[in-house]
Amino acid sequence: MNAALRGAARVGASLGFELVGVEEGYVGLLEGRVRPIDLRSVDDAARRGGTLLGSARSKVFPPPEGQRRARETLAAKDIRALVVIGGNGSLAGARALADAVAVAGLPASIDNDLACTSMSIGVDTALNTIVEACDRIADTASAHRRTFFIEVMGRDCGYLAMTSAIASGADAVLVPEAERDESEIVEGVARAMEAAYARDSGKRRVLVVKAEGVRIDAATLKERIDVRVAKTLPDVDTRVTVLGHVVRGGTPTGFDRLLGARLGNAAVRALAEGEQSFMAGWVGPGITRAACKFDPYVVLTPLDEVLEETGRLMRGESALARWRRKIVEEIEPILAR
C-alpha cells in the first residue's frame, strides 16, 4: 500500500496537485485528520509493509450520518479528489462519497477476492511469504516424518492457499470454493496422506495447505485426522501451523511495488482528465475490459460494476468463481500424485 501511495503522490505532484493524506482511513476522515504528504517520507515507506497513513475499520462511517460528516470534512479541507486503497468495504465507502468528490479505488486485498482486477496489491508479497514458510516447515517435517496442516488467510477466497500449495509442492489443498463438509474434508486429507506415504516408503513429510475460510478449523482437522489414520499411519505425527497475520507484513516484493506504483499512476492521471468513480485494476486472466491509455496493463472499471462483480464472485456466480472451482477439482489429484 505504501508503494501505491508513493506512486499516486509523486504522479500527483508532477501534475501540480496539492497532496494530502487521510490518516487511518474513514475513521480519520470523520475526525478531520488530514495532513500534507511529504514525498521524501513516502519514498522511504515504499520499501516497507503496512501503510504510512494507517488503516482502521469504522462503524460510524457506513450510516448516513457518518457519511454526511465525511462529506463535511472533504468540503472543509477543499478536497477535490480521493484515492482509496483497500478491499471491498473500502471501495464501497469510496462509491458512497462519489457524489461529493471524484473518487478512484486501488485494489488492496491479500485474499485476491476483488473482481475486475487479476491481482490486488499485497497478494504477491503474501504468497511469497507463505511459500517461504512452507519451505521451512517442509524441512522440519522431513526430519521428523510429520504431516503439517498449514493454515493461511483466505476467508471467502482460496487463492492464496491454492497458489501457495502449487508453488511449495504441497500434497493437498483445502479451499472454501470446494464447498465440502467436515467429513468429506477429513476423508480426503486422510486418503492423500495414506497415498503419499504408501507411494514412497521413503517419504518423510506431507504438507496440507488450508485456507482459513474452510469449514473445519485447523485444530479440529488435526484431531479428526489423528483418529482417522491411527491404524493406517501409526508412526506419522501431525502438527498445525497457523500463519495468520504473519503473511500480511514484511518487505513487499518487487512485483507488488510495481503493481502499486502503476495502479496509482493510472488512477491519478485518470482523475486529472476528469474520470470519476472507478477502480484501477490489473490486466490478466478474466479481465475483458480494454486497457486504459495510461498503462497497457491497467483497466479502469466503474465502482458500481466492481462491487457488483465482487458480490457475484463471493457468491460463486461469476465466471472466475466457476473457473476456480474447476481448478480445485483438477489440481487435487495432481498434487496427490
C-alpha positions as CSV (number, residue, x, y, z in Angstrom):
1,M,0.0,0.0,0.0
2,N,2.9,2.4,0.7
3,A,4.2,1.8,-2.9
4,A,0.8,2.7,-4.2
5,L,0.7,5.8,-2.0
6,R,4.1,6.8,-3.3
7,G,3.2,6.3,-6.9
8,A,0.0,8.3,-6.6
9,A,1.7,11.1,-4.6
10,R,4.6,11.5,-7.0
11,V,2.5,11.5,-10.1
12,G,0.0,13.9,-8.4
13,A,2.9,16.2,-7.5
14,S,4.2,16.2,-11.1
15,L,0.7,17.2,-12.3
16,G,0.6,20.1,-10.0
17,F,-1.8,18.8,-7.4
18,E,-1.7,19.7,-3.7
19,L,-1.4,16.4,-1.9
20,V,-2.8,15.4,1.5
21,G,-3.2,12.1,3.2
22,V,-6.1,11.0,5.4
23,E,-4.9,9.1,8.5
24,E,-6.5,5.8,9.4
25,G,-9.0,5.7,6.5
26,Y,-12.6,6.6,7.1
27,V,-12.0,7.0,10.9
28,G,-9.5,9.8,10.2
29,L,-11.7,11.3,7.6
30,L,-14.6,11.6,10.1
31,E,-12.2,13.2,12.6
32,G,-10.7,15.6,10.1
33,R,-7.2,14.1,10.4
34,V,-5.9,15.2,7.1
35,R,-2.2,16.2,6.6
36,P,0.1,17.2,3.8
37,I,2.0,14.4,2.1
38,D,5.8,14.6,2.4
39,L,7.2,13.0,-0.7
40,R,10.5,12.1,1.0
41,S,8.8,10.1,3.8
42,V,6.7,8.3,1.2
43,D,9.8,7.3,-0.7
44,D,11.2,5.7,2.5
45,A,8.0,4.0,3.4
46,A,7.6,2.3,0.0
47,R,10.2,-0.3,0.9
48,R,8.2,-1.3,4.0
49,G,5.0,-3.3,4.6
50,G,1.9,-1.8,6.2
51,T,0.7,1.7,5.5
52,L,2.3,5.0,6.3
53,L,-1.1,6.6,6.8
54,G,-2.6,3.8,8.9
55,S,-5.9,2.0,8.4
56,A,-8.9,1.3,10.7
57,R,-12.4,-0.1,10.4
58,S,-15.1,2.4,11.1
59,K,-18.5,1.6,12.5
60,V,-19.5,5.2,12.4
61,F,-18.9,5.9,8.7
62,P,-21.4,3.5,7.0
63,P,-24.6,5.0,8.3
64,P,-26.0,8.2,6.5
65,E,-24.9,10.4,9.4
66,G,-21.3,9.2,9.2
67,Q,-21.2,9.7,5.5
68,R,-22.6,13.2,6.0
69,R,-19.8,14.0,8.4
70,A,-17.2,12.7,5.9
71,R,-18.6,14.9,3.2
72,E,-18.3,17.9,5.5
73,T,-14.7,17.1,6.1
74,L,-14.0,16.8,2.4
75,A,-15.7,20.2,1.8
76,A,-13.9,21.9,4.8
77,K,-10.5,20.7,3.6
78,D,-11.3,21.6,0.0
79,I,-10.5,18.1,-1.2
80,R,-11.5,17.6,-4.9
81,A,-10.4,14.0,-5.5
82,L,-9.9,11.0,-3.3
83,V,-7.8,7.9,-3.9
84,V,-8.9,5.0,-1.8
85,I,-6.6,1.9,-1.4
86,G,-8.3,-1.1,0.0
87,G,-10.8,-4.0,-0.4
88,N,-14.5,-4.4,-0.9
89,G,-15.5,-2.4,2.1
90,S,-13.1,0.5,1.3
91,L,-14.3,0.6,-2.3
92,A,-18.0,0.6,-1.2
93,G,-17.1,3.6,1.0
94,A,-15.5,5.4,-1.9
95,R,-18.6,4.9,-4.0
96,A,-20.7,6.4,-1.2
97,L,-18.7,9.6,-1.4
98,A,-18.7,9.8,-5.2
99,D,-21.4,12.5,-5.1
100,A,-19.1,14.8,-3.1
101,V,-15.7,14.3,-4.8
102,A,-14.1,12.4,-7.7
103,V,-13.0,9.0,-6.3
104,A,-10.6,6.4,-7.6
105,G,-10.1,3.0,-6.0
106,L,-6.9,0.9,-5.9
107,P,-7.5,-2.8,-5.1
108,A,-5.6,-4.0,-2.0
109,S,-6.6,-7.4,-0.6
110,I,-4.2,-10.2,0.0
111,D,-7.1,-12.7,-0.4
112,N,-7.3,-11.6,-4.0
113,D,-11.1,-11.5,-3.7
114,L,-11.9,-8.4,-5.7
115,A,-13.4,-8.6,-9.2
116,C,-12.3,-6.5,-12.2
117,T,-8.6,-7.0,-11.4
118,S,-6.5,-10.1,-11.9
119,M,-4.2,-9.1,-9.0
120,S,-4.6,-7.0,-5.9
121,I,-1.9,-5.1,-4.0
122,G,-0.3,-7.3,-1.4
123,V,-1.1,-10.7,-2.9
124,D,2.3,-11.4,-4.3
125,T,4.1,-10.5,-1.1
126,A,1.7,-12.7,0.9
127,L,2.2,-15.6,-1.5
128,N,6.0,-15.4,-1.3
129,T,5.8,-15.2,2.5
130,I,3.7,-18.4,2.6
131,V,5.9,-20.3,0.2
132,E,9.0,-19.4,2.2
133,A,7.3,-20.6,5.4
134,C,6.1,-23.8,3.7
135,D,9.7,-24.5,2.6
136,R,11.0,-24.1,6.1
137,I,8.2,-26.2,7.6
138,A,8.9,-28.9,5.0
139,D,12.5,-29.1,6.3
140,T,11.4,-29.9,9.8
141,A,8.6,-32.1,8.6
142,S,11.0,-34.2,6.6
143,A,13.4,-34.5,9.6
144,H,10.7,-36.0,11.8
145,R,8.3,-37.8,9.4
146,R,5.4,-35.5,10.0
147,T,2.3,-34.1,8.4
148,F,1.8,-30.4,8.7
149,F,-1.5,-28.6,8.3
150,I,-0.7,-25.1,7.3
151,E,-3.5,-22.5,7.6
152,V,-3.2,-19.3,5.5
153,M,-5.5,-16.4,5.1
154,G,-8.5,-16.6,2.8
155,R,-11.9,-16.1,4.4
156,D,-14.0,-16.5,1.3
157,C,-11.4,-17.0,-1.4
158,G,-8.8,-19.8,-1.6
159,Y,-6.5,-18.1,-4.0
160,L,-3.5,-17.9,-1.6
161,A,-4.0,-21.5,-0.4
162,M,-4.2,-22.8,-3.9
163,T,-1.3,-20.9,-5.4
164,S,1.0,-21.5,-2.4
165,A,0.2,-25.2,-2.4
166,I,1.2,-25.5,-6.0
167,A,4.4,-23.4,-5.6
168,S,5.5,-25.1,-2.4
169,G,4.9,-28.7,-3.6
170,A,2.2,-29.5,-1.1
171,D,0.3,-32.8,-1.1
172,A,-3.2,-31.4,-0.6
173,V,-5.0,-28.1,-0.5
174,L,-8.3,-27.1,1.2
175,V,-10.2,-24.1,-0.1
176,P,-13.7,-22.7,0.6
177,E,-14.7,-22.9,-3.1
178,A,-14.8,-26.7,-2.9
179,E,-17.8,-26.4,-0.5
180,R,-17.2,-29.7,1.3
181,D,-18.5,-30.7,4.7
182,E,-16.1,-31.7,7.5
183,S,-16.4,-35.5,6.9
184,E,-15.5,-35.1,3.2
185,I,-12.6,-32.9,4.1
186,V,-11.2,-35.3,6.7
187,E,-11.6,-38.3,4.5
188,G,-10.0,-36.5,1.5
189,V,-6.9,-35.4,3.6
190,A,-6.5,-38.9,5.2
191,R,-6.5,-40.6,1.8
192,A,-4.0,-38.1,0.4
193,M,-1.7,-38.8,3.4
194,E,-2.1,-42.6,3.0
195,A,-1.4,-42.4,-0.7
196,A,1.6,-40.2,-0.2
197,Y,3.3,-42.4,2.4
198,A,2.3,-45.6,0.6
199,R,3.6,-44.5,-2.8
200,D,7.0,-43.8,-1.5
201,S,8.2,-45.7,1.6
202,G,11.0,-43.1,2.0
203,K,8.7,-40.1,2.1
204,R,9.1,-38.3,5.3
205,R,6.7,-35.4,5.1
206,V,3.2,-34.3,3.9
207,L,2.1,-30.7,3.6
208,V,-1.6,-29.8,3.6
209,V,-2.3,-26.1,2.9
210,K,-5.7,-24.9,4.2
211,A,-7.5,-21.6,3.7
212,E,-8.9,-20.1,6.9
213,G,-12.4,-20.0,5.4
214,V,-12.7,-23.8,5.1
215,R,-15.5,-25.0,7.3
216,I,-13.3,-27.0,9.7
217,D,-10.7,-25.2,11.8
218,A,-7.1,-26.5,11.8
219,A,-7.1,-27.8,15.4
220,T,-10.3,-29.9,14.8
221,L,-8.9,-31.1,11.5
222,K,-5.8,-32.4,13.2
223,E,-7.8,-34.2,15.9
224,R,-10.1,-35.9,13.4
225,I,-7.2,-36.9,11.1
226,D,-5.3,-38.4,14.0
227,V,-8.2,-40.6,14.8
228,R,-8.8,-41.5,11.2
229,V,-5.2,-42.5,10.4
230,A,-4.3,-44.0,13.8
231,K,-4.2,-47.6,12.4
232,T,-3.0,-46.9,8.8
233,L,-0.2,-44.4,9.7
234,P,0.6,-45.1,13.3
235,D,4.2,-43.7,13.1
236,V,3.3,-40.4,11.4
237,D,2.9,-37.3,13.7
238,T,0.7,-34.3,12.7
239,R,1.3,-30.7,13.5
240,V,-0.6,-27.4,12.9
241,T,0.9,-24.1,11.9
242,V,-1.4,-21.1,11.5
243,L,0.4,-18.4,9.6
244,G,-2.4,-15.9,10.0
245,H,-1.3,-12.3,10.0
246,V,2.3,-13.2,9.5
247,V,1.6,-13.1,5.8
248,R,0.3,-9.5,5.9
249,G,3.6,-7.9,6.8
250,G,7.2,-7.8,5.7
251,T,9.1,-6.2,2.9
252,P,7.0,-6.0,-0.3
253,T,8.1,-7.9,-3.4
254,G,9.3,-6.1,-6.4
255,F,6.1,-7.0,-8.3
256,D,3.9,-5.6,-5.5
257,R,5.9,-2.3,-5.5
258,L,5.5,-2.0,-9.3
259,L,1.8,-3.0,-9.2
260,G,1.0,-0.4,-6.6
261,A,3.0,2.3,-8.5
262,R,1.4,1.5,-11.8
263,L,-2.1,1.4,-10.5
264,G,-1.5,4.7,-8.6
265,N,-0.1,6.3,-11.7
266,A,-3.0,5.4,-13.9
267,A,-5.6,6.3,-11.2
268,V,-4.2,9.8,-10.7
269,R,-3.8,10.5,-14.4
270,A,-7.4,9.4,-15.0
271,L,-8.6,11.7,-12.2
272,A,-6.7,14.6,-13.7
273,E,-8.5,14.0,-17.0
274,G,-11.9,14.0,-15.4
275,E,-12.6,10.3,-14.8
276,Q,-14.7,9.6,-11.7
277,S,-15.9,6.8,-9.5
278,F,-13.7,4.0,-10.9
279,M,-11.2,1.3,-9.8
280,A,-7.8,0.9,-11.4
281,G,-7.3,-2.9,-11.9
282,W,-4.5,-5.1,-13.3
283,V,-5.0,-6.8,-16.7
284,G,-4.8,-10.6,-16.6
285,P,-6.9,-13.7,-16.7
286,G,-10.6,-13.0,-16.7
287,I,-10.3,-9.3,-17.5
288,T,-12.0,-8.4,-20.7
289,R,-12.2,-4.6,-20.5
290,A,-9.8,-2.7,-22.7
291,A,-6.7,-1.3,-21.0
292,C,-6.6,2.4,-20.3
293,K,-4.5,4.8,-22.3
294,F,-2.1,5.4,-19.3
295,D,-0.9,1.9,-19.0
296,P,-1.4,-1.2,-21.2
297,Y,-1.8,-3.4,-18.1
298,V,-4.3,-1.3,-16.2
299,V,-8.1,-1.2,-16.7
300,L,-10.5,1.4,-15.3
301,T,-13.8,-0.1,-14.2
302,P,-16.7,1.8,-12.7
303,L,-17.0,1.2,-9.0
304,D,-20.6,0.1,-9.3
305,E,-19.5,-2.7,-11.7
306,V,-16.6,-3.6,-9.4
307,L,-18.8,-4.1,-6.4
308,E,-21.5,-5.9,-8.3
309,E,-19.0,-8.4,-9.8
310,T,-17.2,-8.8,-6.5
311,G,-20.5,-9.8,-4.9
312,R,-21.1,-12.4,-7.7
313,L,-17.5,-13.7,-7.2
314,M,-18.1,-14.1,-3.4
315,R,-21.4,-15.9,-4.1
316,G,-19.7,-18.2,-6.6
317,E,-21.8,-17.0,-9.5
318,S,-19.1,-15.3,-11.7
319,A,-17.1,-17.0,-14.5
320,L,-14.0,-16.6,-12.3
321,A,-15.6,-18.3,-9.4
322,R,-16.7,-21.2,-11.6
323,W,-13.2,-21.5,-13.1
324,R,-11.7,-21.6,-9.6
325,R,-14.0,-24.4,-8.6
326,K,-13.0,-26.3,-11.7
327,I,-9.3,-25.8,-11.0
328,V,-9.7,-27.1,-7.4
329,E,-11.2,-30.3,-8.9
330,E,-8.4,-30.6,-11.4
331,I,-5.5,-29.8,-9.1
332,E,-6.3,-32.2,-6.2
333,P,-5.3,-35.4,-8.0
334,I,-2.2,-33.7,-9.4
335,L,-0.9,-32.6,-6.0
336,A,-1.6,-36.1,-4.6
337,R,0.5,-37.9,-7.3
